[in-house]
Amino acid sequence: MSEKYKIAIVGSGPAGLSAAARAGRRQISHVLLERAPYLCSTIYKYQKRKLVMATPVILPLRSDVGFEEGSREKVLEGYDHGVTEAGTNVRLNAEVAGIAGSKGNFVLTLGNGEKLEAENVLLAIGLQGNLRKLTVPGGDLPFIQYSLDDPDEYQNENIVVVGGGDAGIENALGLCDANNVTIINNQAEFAYAKPPNAALVLKAIKEGRMQAFMDSQVARVEPGMLYLNTREGEASIPVDRIIARIGALPPRQFVEACGVTFSSKAPTAVPEVSEAYESNVPGLYIIGALAGYPLIKNCMNQGYEVVESILGNPLAPADEPLIQKKIDEQKLGVSVSDLIEIVRERSPLFSALTKLQIRELLLQASVHNVAAGNVIFERNDYTNSLYAILQGSVEIEINPSNPDERLALEAGAFFGEMGLISGRRRTATVRAKTEAALLELPRNAMIRLTRSVPDIKRQIDEVAIVRQFQTYIAPGLGREDLADVLKVSSIVAFKPGEVMIKEAAEDDSVFLIRSGAASVSRLVDGRDVVLSYVPAGHYVGEMAMLTRARRSATVKASVATEAIKIEAEAFRALLKTFPDLQSAVENLVHSRGIQNAREIESARSDRRGSPSQLMEFLLQQGMGEATDVLLIDESLCVGCNNCEKACAETHAGISRLDREAGPAYASVHFPTSCRHCENPHCMKDCPPDALGRTKEGEVFIDQGKCIGCGNCERNCPYGVIHMSYQAPPKPPLWQWLLFGRGHGPGEDPATHDLHLGAKKAVKCDLCKDIAGGPACVRACPTGAAIRVKPERLFALAHERGR
């Protein structure tokens, strides 16, 4: 038996590297065991030149190894230098096959049979485990690989990338400009990819830079040919190379064999560890992604902290002061550890999370201590966070015409999920019934959480279906009244342009739109005529349900849309039980019938420039998800460009609109400028949460938080966000006039090569902090530029038909 180490570290990812460096600096006996022939296998296998982010930005780094945002190569170089400087004892090509024993007497068996002893063991092996391999006939052919080092090494090849996750998408994008690339996704959409990656791959497919087979599976592989099972049958693709990025088998079996227990049987569950990262096996510590902390900076902090804890110098986690400050500001009188326990015990929504996962959540959350009677948010606010009640109670004003009609929620419940799901205005005013301690979770954090923890998404959806039904269809009915309908209701997702209801079809389900929007159209004289626009919070399909007739119109999703599908028989039974509800639905059917008849008559009498054509144009341009649109009346515009100049002058020389770009309809021009979408695409994946939204609806970028990653620019489908250098301080006007210093009025400061720092994202913020409102509108000398709510545009379209 070889030397006995104080600490054996298994895995040389960011957490393991940081732990080994700390042990080296402290000059204690240790060994860092890595099964690969190189350090930090996960980052090493990234594509060359991939950007590695150092988030969360607000979290300080606590490690003997340096780390900052940079390319894959720069990060790896820094790691190599750091572990060398710290004097770490590294063993590469040393795979650990088993761990046995207990604190003070662990035995680690390596793959070659060698045994090592250690007093303490740190597991920092991540979640990747062993790469999944193609198990189909021909899956062992030599032109199949499971990683991609440098895309530039491949030229003019037929390459198939199997896998619609982030790794597969990034590989396909890196290869497609120099090769004929096809990506295979076994899902109908890129649901498991980060939004920016999904947007980029869909753009590449649309532009013809790569081909895609969706909802398809590999059937077999033969030399030079790949065969697929698709929805249309078998398909074949000629191949020179296959890159399979189909995930990895998690190391749960290995970890459980070491005696470690997991928090649940769920596939996404992680081991439960103490605040010192110790598992249920004394002396065996788990850090990094395997403990539920996937971000690099968090992992490195843990590696440093766990070594200090083993040496008898326990440190509060690096995020402790940040979270404690939030608690103290609200005068809750508890510690961070106390709050973690309160969240676990009192909020069933987060019961599946470990203490470390809750700690990470608290770093992103806001804590509120609200006095009785105070408003938490108001009806029609454009906020979209979710609240969990930790103590006390709140009241929801469910009837705007009667403030006394309220629903009480007690500790353990959550609210705000409807704004979270739809991104639209709040549907009710919520007040504190008693003094209440609340946890507010920002939209981005909740989206990431529901993506990674299915149980949380399930709980939110179950509650949301009930509340959405009560809010939009059956106010005043309780859950018991709706039980039979809810039992046969389900959530259905639709892609943009996908048909929800087909004209003349015989089905009769009702769809309650909970996010997104839809258009209603009918065939009139052989052409499709748009009759109306239906946003989230409304339902469609009630005519066929009520009359049992064929569908009278076609309903299509205008944007990505989710709807609650309600089975007709259960709905009809509900109407029989509650006559008032039946009268309300009948009245809606009657009014929609009259409206549709007017639109059809208008379309027949005025084929060109009809209201239906205007509505169709607006929907095609994405106006259905906008909240505030800049338009220019070309009949009044004199081309002075004062709007752009005023925008630039108001925002340090950088204009946020392009007057000449953008679509037009008749004399109305929609320049390229932010529409402040109800469900902003730009906010879907902002690592530092730099994108915010005021309760009035303005979407803005906090330049102090922005790290210039460009995710928002890539996610925006309307091209209204761009990356720009920070403008230099502008000299006084007289210096520009006399000496030509700085940039002139409306002039781009970048043309003077005086930019400072790195590029950051910029977009219209509706001049939210400036008295008088948008500068572009105020600067227009003819009144041609105006800001208008899209619902007013749709209303005008209807009015033209009357």
Secondary structure in CASP SS format (residue, H / E / C, confidence):
PFRMAT SS
TARGET T0000
AUTHOR 0000-0000-0000
METHOD secondary structure of the structure
MODEL  1
M C 1.00
S C 1.00
E C 1.00
K E 1.00
Y E 1.00
K E 1.00
I E 1.00
A E 1.00
I E 1.00
V E 1.00
G C 1.00
S C 1.00
G C 1.00
P H 1.00
A H 1.00
G H 1.00
L H 1.00
S H 1.00
A H 1.00
A H 1.00
A H 1.00
R H 1.00
A H 1.00
G H 1.00
R H 1.00
R C 1.00
Q C 1.00
I C 1.00
S C 1.00
H E 1.00
V E 1.00
L E 1.00
L E 1.00
E C 1.00
R C 1.00
A C 1.00
P C 1.00
Y C 1.00
L C 1.00
C C 1.00
S H 1.00
T H 1.00
I H 1.00
Y H 1.00
K C 1.00
Y C 1.00
Q C 1.00
K C 1.00
R C 1.00
K C 1.00
L E 1.00
V E 1.00
M C 1.00
A C 1.00
T C 1.00
P C 1.00
V C 1.00
I C 1.00
L C 1.00
P C 1.00
L C 1.00
R C 1.00
S C 1.00
D C 1.00
V C 1.00
G C 1.00
F C 1.00
E C 1.00
E C 1.00
G E 1.00
S E 1.00
R H 1.00
E H 1.00
K H 1.00
V H 1.00
L H 1.00
E H 1.00
G H 1.00
Y H 1.00
D H 1.00
H H 1.00
G H 1.00
V H 1.00
T H 1.00
E H 1.00
A C 1.00
G C 1.00
T C 1.00
N C 1.00
V E 1.00
R E 1.00
L C 1.00
N C 1.00
A C 1.00
E C 1.00
V E 1.00
A E 1.00
G E 1.00
I E 1.00
A E 1.00
G E 1.00
S E 1.00
K C 1.00
G C 1.00
N E 1.00
F E 1.00
V E 1.00
L E 1.00
T E 1.00
L E 1.00
G C 1.00
N C 1.00
G C 1.00
E C 1.00
K E 1.00
L E 1.00
E E 1.00
A E 1.00
E E 1.00
N E 1.00
V E 1.00
L E 1.00
L E 1.00
A C 1.00
I C 1.00
G C 1.00
L C 1.00
Q C 1.00
G C 1.00
N E 1.00
L E 1.00
R C 1.00
K C 1.00
L C 1.00
T C 1.00
V C 1.00
P C 1.00
G C 1.00
G C 1.00
D C 1.00
L C 1.00
P C 1.00
F C 1.00
I E 1.00
Q E 1.00
Y C 1.00
S C 1.00
L C 1.00
D C 1.00
D C 1.00
P H 1.00
D H 1.00
E H 1.00
Y C 1.00
Q C 1.00
N C 1.00
E C 1.00
N E 1.00
I E 1.00
V E 1.00
V E 1.00
V E 1.00
G C 1.00
G C 1.00
G C 1.00
D H 1.00
A H 1.00
G H 1.00
I H 1.00
E H 1.00
N H 1.00
A H 1.00
L H 1.00
G H 1.00
L H 1.00
C C 1.00
D C 1.00
A C 1.00
N C 1.00
N E 1.00
V E 1.00
T E 1.00
I E 1.00
I E 1.00
N C 1.00
N C 1.00
Q C 1.00
A C 1.00
E C 1.00
F C 1.00
A C 1.00
Y C 1.00
A C 1.00
K C 1.00
P H 1.00
P H 1.00
N H 1.00
A H 1.00
A H 1.00
L H 1.00
V H 1.00
L H 1.00
K H 1.00
A H 1.00
I H 1.00
K H 1.00
E C 1.00
G C 1.00
R C 1.00
M C 1.00
Q E 1.00
A E 1.00
F E 1.00
M C 1.00
D C 1.00
S C 1.00
Q E 1.00
V E 1.00
A E 1.00
R E 1.00
V E 1.00
E E 1.00
P C 1.00
G C 1.00
M E 1.00
L E 1.00
Y E 1.00
L E 1.00
N E 1.00
T E 1.00
R C 1.00
E C 1.00
G E 1.00
E E 1.00
A E 1.00
S E 1.00
I E 1.00
P E 1.00
V C 1.00
D C 1.00
R E 1.00
I E 1.00
I E 1.00
A E 1.00
R C 1.00
I C 1.00
G C 1.00
A E 1.00
L E 1.00
P C 1.00
P C 1.00
R H 1.00
Q H 1.00
F H 1.00
V H 1.00
E H 1.00
A H 1.00
C C 1.00
G C 1.00
V C 1.00
T C 1.00
F E 1.00
S C 1.00
S C 1.00
K C 1.00
A C 1.00
P C 1.00
T C 1.00
A C 1.00
V C 1.00
P E 1.00
E C 1.00
V C 1.00
S C 1.00
E C 1.00
A C 1.00
Y C 1.00
E E 1.00
S C 1.00
N C 1.00
V C 1.00
P C 1.00
G C 1.00
L E 1.00
Y E 1.00
I E 1.00
I C 1.00
G H 1.00
A H 1.00
L H 1.00
A H 1.00
G C 1.00
Y C 1.00
P C 1.00
L C 1.00
I H 1.00
K H 1.00
N H 1.00
C H 1.00
M H 1.00
N H 1.00
Q H 1.00
G H 1.00
Y H 1.00
E H 1.00
V H 1.00
V H 1.00
E H 1.00
S H 1.00
I H 1.00
L C 1.00
G C 1.00
N C 1.00
P C 1.00
L C 1.00
A C 1.00
P C 1.00
A C 1.00
D C 1.00
E H 1.00
P H 1.00
L H 1.00
I H 1.00
Q H 1.00
K H 1.00
K H 1.00
I H 1.00
D H 1.00
E H 1.00
Q C 1.00
K C 1.00
L C 1.00
G C 1.00
V C 1.00
S C 1.00
V H 1.00
S H 1.00
D H 1.00
L H 1.00
I H 1.00
E H 1.00
I H 1.00
V H 1.00
R H 1.00
E H 1.00
R H 1.00
S C 1.00
P H 1.00
L H 1.00
F H 1.00
S C 1.00
A C 1.00
L C 1.00
T C 1.00
K H 1.00
L H 1.00
Q H 1.00
I H 1.00
R H 1.00
E H 1.00
L H 1.00
L H 1.00
L H 1.00
Q H 1.00
A C 1.00
S E 1.00
V E 1.00
H E 1.00
N E 1.00
V E 1.00
A C 1.00
A C 1.00
G C 1.00
N C 1.00
V E 1.00
I E 1.00
F E 1.00
E C 1.00
R C 1.00
N C 1.00
D C 1.00
Y C 1.00
T C 1.00
N C 1.00
S C 1.00
L E 1.00
Y E 1.00
A E 1.00
I E 1.00
L E 1.00
Q E 1.00
G C 1.00
S E 1.00
V E 1.00
E E 1.00
I E 1.00
E E 1.00
I C 1.00
N C 1.00
P C 1.00
S C 1.00
N C 1.00
P C 1.00
D C 1.00
E C 1.00
R E 1.00
L E 1.00
A E 1.00
L E 1.00
E E 1.00
A C 1.00
G C 1.00
A C 1.00
F E 1.00
F E 1.00
G C 1.00
E H 1.00
M H 1.00
G H 1.00
L H 1.00
I H 1.00
S H 1.00
G C 1.00
R C 1.00
R C 1.00
R C 1.00
T C 1.00
A C 1.00
T E 1.00
V E 1.00
R E 1.00
A E 1.00
K C 1.00
T C 1.00
E C 1.00
A E 1.00
A E 1.00
L E 1.00
L E 1.00
E E 1.00
L E 1.00
P C 1.00
R H 1.00
N H 1.00
A H 1.00
M H 1.00
I H 1.00
R H 1.00
L H 1.00
T H 1.00
R H 1.00
S H 1.00
V C 1.00
P H 1.00
D H 1.00
I H 1.00
K H 1.00
R H 1.00
Q H 1.00
I H 1.00
D H 1.00
E H 1.00
V H 1.00
A H 1.00
I H 1.00
V H 1.00
R H 1.00
Q H 1.00
F H 1.00
Q H 1.00
T H 1.00
Y H 1.00
I C 1.00
A C 1.00
P C 1.00
G C 1.00
L C 1.00
G C 1.00
R C 1.00
E C 1.00
D C 1.00
L C 1.00
A H 1.00
D H 1.00
V H 1.00
L H 1.00
K H 1.00
V C 1.00
S C 1.00
S E 1.00
I E 1.00
V E 1.00
A E 1.00
F E 1.00
K C 1.00
P C 1.00
G C 1.00
E C 1.00
V E 1.00
M E 1.00
I E 1.00
K C 1.00
E C 1.00
A C 1.00
A C 1.00
E C 1.00
D C 1.00
D C 1.00
S C 1.00
V E 1.00
F E 1.00
L E 1.00
I E 1.00
R E 1.00
S E 1.00
G C 1.00
A E 1.00
A E 1.00
S E 1.00
V E 1.00
S E 1.00
R E 1.00
L E 1.00
V E 1.00
D C 1.00
G C 1.00
R E 1.00
D E 1.00
V E 1.00
V E 1.00
L E 1.00
S E 1.00
Y E 1.00
V E 1.00
P E 1.00
A C 1.00
G C 1.00
H C 1.00
Y E 1.00
V E 1.00
G C 1.00
E H 1.00
M H 1.00
A H 1.00
M H 1.00
L H 1.00
T H 1.00
R C 1.00
A C 1.00
R C 1.00
R C 1.00
S C 1.00
A C 1.00
T E 1.00
V E 1.00
K E 1.00
A E 1.00
S C 1.00
V C 1.00
A C 1.00
T E 1.00
E E 1.00
A E 1.00
I E 1.00
K E 1.00
I E 1.00
E C 1.00
A H 1.00
E H 1.00
A H 1.00
F H 1.00
R H 1.00
A H 1.00
L H 1.00
L H 1.00
K H 1.00
T H 1.00
F C 1.00
P H 1.00
D H 1.00
L H 1.00
Q H 1.00
S H 1.00
A H 1.00
V H 1.00
E H 1.00
N H 1.00
L H 1.00
V H 1.00
H H 1.00
S H 1.00
R H 1.00
G H 1.00
I H 1.00
Q H 1.00
N H 1.00
A H 1.00
R H 1.00
E H 1.00
I H 1.00
E H 1.00
S H 1.00
A H 1.00
R H 1.00
S H 1.00
D C 1.00
R C 1.00
R C 1.00
G C 1.00
S C 1.00
P H 1.00
S H 1.00
Q H 1.00
L H 1.00
M H 1.00
E H 1.00
F H 1.00
L H 1.00
L H 1.00
Q H 1.00
Q C 1.00
G C 1.00
M H 1.00
G H 1.00
E H 1.00
A C 1.00
T C 1.00
D C 1.00
V E 1.00
L E 1.00
L E 1.00
I E 1.00
D E 1.00
E C 1.00
S C 1.00
L C 1.00
C C 1.00
V C 1.00
G C 1.00
C C 1.00
N C 1.00
N H 1.00
C H 1.00
E H 1.00
K H 1.00
A H 1.00
C H 1.00
A H 1.00
E H 1.00
T H 1.00
H C 1.00
A C 1.00
G C 1.00
I C 1.00
S C 1.00
R C 1.00
L C 1.00
D E 1.00
R C 1.00
E C 1.00
A C 1.00
G C 1.00
P C 1.00
A E 1.00
Y E 1.00
A C 1.00
S C 1.00
V E 1.00
H E 1.00
F C 1.00
P C 1.00
T E 1.00
S C 1.00
C C 1.00
R C 1.00
H C 1.00
C C 1.00
E C 1.00
N C 1.00
P C 1.00
H H 1.00
C H 1.00
M H 1.00
K C 1.00
D C 1.00
C C 1.00
P C 1.00
P C 1.00
D C 1.00
A C 1.00
L E 1.00
G E 1.00
R E 1.00
T C 1.00
K C 1.00
E C 1.00
G C 1.00
E C 1.00
V E 1.00
F E 1.00
I E 1.00
D C 1.00
Q C 1.00
G C 1.00
K C 1.00
C C 1.00
I C 1.00
G C 1.00
C C 1.00
G C 1.00
N H 1.00
C H 1.00
E H 1.00
R H 1.00
N H 1.00
C C 1.00
P C 1.00
Y C 1.00
G C 1.00
V C 1.00
I C 1.00
H E 1.00
M E 1.00
S E 1.00
Y E 1.00
Q E 1.00
A C 1.00
P C 1.00
P C 1.00
K C 1.00
P C 1.00
P C 1.00
L H 1.00
W H 1.00
Q H 1.00
W H 1.00
L H 1.00
L H 1.00
F H 1.00
G C 1.00
R C 1.00
G C 1.00
H C 1.00
G C 1.00
P C 1.00
G C 1.00
E C 1.00
D C 1.00
P H 1.00
A H 1.00
T H 1.00
H H 1.00
D C 1.00
L C 1.00
H C 1.00
L E 1.00
G E 1.00
A E 1.00
K E 1.00
K E 1.00
A E 1.00
V E 1.00
K C 1.00
C C 1.00
D C 1.00
L C 1.00
C C 1.00
K C 1.00
D C 1.00
I C 1.00
A C 1.00
G C 1.00
G C 1.00
P C 1.00
A H 1.00
C H 1.00
V H 1.00
R H 1.00
A C 1.00
C C 1.00
P C 1.00
T C 1.00
G C 1.00
A C 1.00
A E 1.00
I E 1.00
R E 1.00
V E 1.00
K C 1.00
P H 1.00
E H 1.00
R H 1.00
L H 1.00
F H 1.00
A H 1.00
L H 1.00
A H 1.00
H H 1.00
E H 1.00
R H 1.00
G C 1.00
R C 1.00
END
